[in-house]
């Protein structure tokens, strides 16, 4: 087998970023969680707009998750860590498809700012990976724990009759909680409180903008 040069590795990393950005090769692997849940025709326009705003936020979060995991995987130092990040990214890919389908059902669109979310999350993921695998996994754990809290809030905020959106959010929450637990089990370092607070503040900016745009 030919030894991979620095240029080979650079090209491979650039290809991985482009494939993630364009979703080349990304396929839905699991069924849509709301497939068997009856729609609620009585949702009024305001309720549908609110549900759509929340699902747009969730979709933007999944765009970030794809970029984050790719950025971390590109610079992971351990093959097992890289494999775990890639598996998590594939599961987050299902979330993208689920959110897009629910947005279409609500006659809504994804966030116009998704390219910015992707670029920023990619940079953050790569920066976290440069600090070592345990710190990178710590970033995964904290990110996913914050996402779980965010999804709990969505479960409470969704319109009373919108069980289809709830089914999607519930399935996503299960995956996110498992990703956090897996990262902790692999030796994730607990991030300092000021870093956790900064991450939460950045997330609030993203959710506020994505809800509307």
C-alpha positions as CSV (number, residue, x, y, z in Angstrom):
1,X,0.0,0.0,0.0
2,X,1.4,3.4,-1.0
3,X,2.2,5.7,1.9
4,X,-0.1,8.7,2.0
5,X,1.7,12.0,1.7
6,X,0.8,15.3,3.3
7,X,-0.8,16.4,0.1
8,X,-2.8,13.1,-0.1
9,X,-4.1,13.8,3.4
10,X,-4.9,17.4,2.6
11,X,-6.8,16.4,-0.5
12,X,-8.7,13.8,1.4
13,X,-9.7,16.3,4.1
14,X,-10.8,18.8,1.5
15,X,-12.9,16.1,-0.2
16,X,-14.5,15.2,3.1
17,X,-15.5,18.8,3.7
18,X,-16.9,19.2,0.2
19,X,-18.9,16.0,0.5
20,X,-20.3,17.1,3.8
21,X,-21.1,20.6,2.5
22,X,-22.9,19.2,-0.5
23,X,-24.2,16.1,1.3
24,X,-22.7,13.9,-1.4
25,X,-23.3,10.3,-0.4
26,X,-25.5,11.1,2.6
27,X,-28.5,8.9,2.7
28,X,-31.4,8.5,5.1
29,X,-30.8,5.2,7.0
30,X,-33.7,5.0,9.4
31,X,-37.5,5.5,8.8
32,X,-39.2,8.8,9.3
33,X,-40.3,8.8,13.0
34,X,-43.6,10.5,12.2
35,X,-44.6,8.2,9.3
36,X,-47.4,6.6,11.2
37,X,-48.5,9.6,13.3
38,X,-51.7,11.2,12.0
39,X,-51.4,14.9,11.0
40,X,-53.5,17.5,12.8
41,X,-55.5,19.4,10.3
42,X,-56.9,21.8,12.9
43,X,-53.5,23.5,13.5
44,X,-54.1,27.2,12.7
45,X,-51.7,29.3,10.7
46,X,-50.0,30.7,13.8
47,X,-49.4,27.2,15.3
48,X,-48.0,26.0,12.0
49,X,-45.6,29.0,11.7
50,X,-44.4,28.3,15.3
51,X,-43.9,24.6,14.6
52,X,-42.1,25.4,11.4
53,X,-39.8,27.9,13.2
54,X,-38.9,25.3,15.8
55,X,-38.2,22.6,13.1
56,X,-36.1,25.1,11.1
57,X,-34.0,25.7,14.2
58,X,-33.6,21.9,14.6
59,X,-32.6,21.6,11.0
60,X,-30.0,24.3,11.3
61,X,-28.7,22.5,14.4
62,X,-28.3,19.3,12.3
63,X,-26.4,21.3,9.7
64,X,-24.1,22.4,12.4
65,X,-23.8,18.8,13.7
66,X,-22.7,17.5,10.3
67,X,-20.0,20.2,10.0
68,X,-18.9,19.8,13.6
69,X,-18.4,16.1,13.4
70,X,-16.6,16.4,10.0
71,X,-14.3,19.1,11.4
72,X,-13.5,16.9,14.5
73,X,-13.1,13.8,12.4
74,X,-10.7,15.4,10.0
75,X,-8.2,16.0,12.8
76,X,-8.9,13.2,15.2
77,X,-5.7,11.5,16.4
78,X,-7.2,8.1,17.2
79,X,-8.9,5.9,14.6
80,X,-11.5,4.8,17.0
81,X,-12.5,8.4,17.8
82,X,-12.7,9.2,14.1
83,X,-14.9,6.2,13.5
84,X,-17.2,7.1,16.4
85,X,-17.5,10.7,15.0
86,X,-18.3,9.4,11.6
87,X,-21.0,7.1,12.9
88,X,-22.6,9.9,14.9
89,X,-22.5,12.1,11.8
90,X,-24.4,9.4,9.8
91,X,-27.1,9.3,12.5
92,X,-27.3,13.1,12.6
93,X,-27.7,12.9,8.8
94,X,-31.0,11.1,9.4
95,X,-32.1,14.0,11.5
96,X,-31.5,16.3,8.6
97,X,-33.8,14.3,6.4
98,X,-36.4,14.1,9.1
99,X,-36.4,17.8,9.7
100,X,-36.6,18.6,6.0
101,X,-39.6,16.3,5.6
102,X,-41.4,17.9,8.5
103,X,-40.6,21.4,7.2
104,X,-42.1,20.4,3.8
105,X,-45.2,19.1,5.5
106,X,-45.5,22.5,7.2
107,X,-45.0,24.3,3.9
108,X,-41.8,25.9,5.3
109,X,-38.2,26.1,4.3
110,X,-34.8,25.6,6.0
111,X,-32.8,28.5,7.3
112,X,-31.3,30.8,4.7
113,X,-28.3,31.1,7.0
114,X,-27.3,27.4,6.8
115,X,-24.1,28.0,4.8
116,X,-22.9,30.3,7.7
117,X,-23.9,27.8,10.3
118,X,-22.0,25.0,8.4
119,X,-18.9,27.1,8.0
120,X,-18.8,28.2,11.6
121,X,-19.4,24.8,13.1
122,X,-16.7,23.2,10.8
123,X,-14.2,25.7,12.1
124,X,-15.2,25.0,15.7
125,X,-15.0,21.3,15.2
126,X,-11.5,21.5,13.7
127,X,-10.3,23.8,16.5
128,X,-11.7,21.4,19.2
129,X,-9.9,18.5,17.5
130,X,-6.6,20.3,17.6
131,X,-6.7,20.3,21.4
132,X,-6.8,16.5,21.4
133,X,-9.3,13.7,21.2
134,X,-10.4,13.9,24.9
135,X,-11.1,17.6,24.6
136,X,-12.8,17.1,21.3
137,X,-15.0,14.4,22.9
138,X,-15.7,16.8,25.7
139,X,-17.0,19.3,23.2
140,X,-19.3,16.6,21.8
141,X,-20.6,15.6,25.2
142,X,-21.4,19.2,26.2
143,X,-22.9,20.1,22.8
144,X,-25.2,17.1,22.9
145,X,-26.2,17.8,26.5
146,X,-27.2,21.3,25.5
147,X,-29.0,20.0,22.5
148,X,-31.0,17.6,24.7
149,X,-32.1,20.5,26.9
150,X,-33.0,22.5,23.8
151,X,-35.1,19.7,22.4
152,X,-36.9,19.2,25.8
153,X,-37.8,22.9,25.5
154,X,-39.2,22.3,22.0
155,X,-41.2,19.3,23.1
156,X,-42.9,21.7,25.6
157,X,-43.3,24.6,23.2
158,X,-44.7,22.8,20.1
159,X,-48.4,23.3,19.5
160,X,-50.6,20.9,21.5
161,X,-51.8,19.0,18.4
162,X,-48.5,18.7,16.6
163,X,-47.7,15.1,17.4
164,X,-45.8,14.6,14.1
165,X,-43.2,17.2,15.0
166,X,-43.0,15.8,18.5
167,X,-42.3,12.3,17.1
168,X,-39.4,13.7,15.1
169,X,-38.0,15.7,18.1
170,X,-38.4,12.7,20.4
171,X,-36.4,10.4,18.1
172,X,-33.7,13.1,17.7
173,X,-33.4,13.6,21.5
174,X,-32.8,9.9,22.0
175,X,-29.9,10.0,19.6
176,X,-28.4,13.1,21.1
177,X,-28.5,11.8,24.6
178,X,-26.8,8.6,23.4
179,X,-24.1,10.6,21.6
180,X,-23.4,12.5,24.8
181,X,-23.1,9.3,26.8
182,X,-20.9,7.6,24.2
183,X,-18.5,10.6,24.3
184,X,-18.3,10.5,28.1
185,X,-17.6,6.7,28.0
186,X,-14.7,7.3,25.5
187,X,-13.0,9.6,28.0
188,X,-14.4,13.0,27.3
189,X,-12.9,15.9,29.3
190,X,-15.4,18.0,31.1
191,X,-15.2,21.5,29.7
192,X,-14.8,24.5,31.9
193,X,-17.9,26.4,32.9
194,X,-17.0,29.5,31.0
195,X,-16.7,27.4,27.8
196,X,-20.1,25.8,28.5
197,X,-21.6,29.2,29.0
198,X,-20.0,30.5,25.7
199,X,-21.4,27.6,23.8
200,X,-24.9,28.2,25.2
201,X,-24.7,31.9,24.3
202,X,-23.7,31.0,20.7
203,X,-26.5,28.5,20.5
204,X,-29.0,31.1,21.6
205,X,-27.9,33.4,18.8
206,X,-28.2,30.6,16.2
207,X,-31.6,29.5,17.4
208,X,-33.0,33.1,17.5
209,X,-31.9,33.8,13.9
210,X,-32.8,30.4,12.5
211,X,-36.3,30.5,13.9
212,X,-37.0,33.6,11.8
213,X,-34.5,33.2,8.9
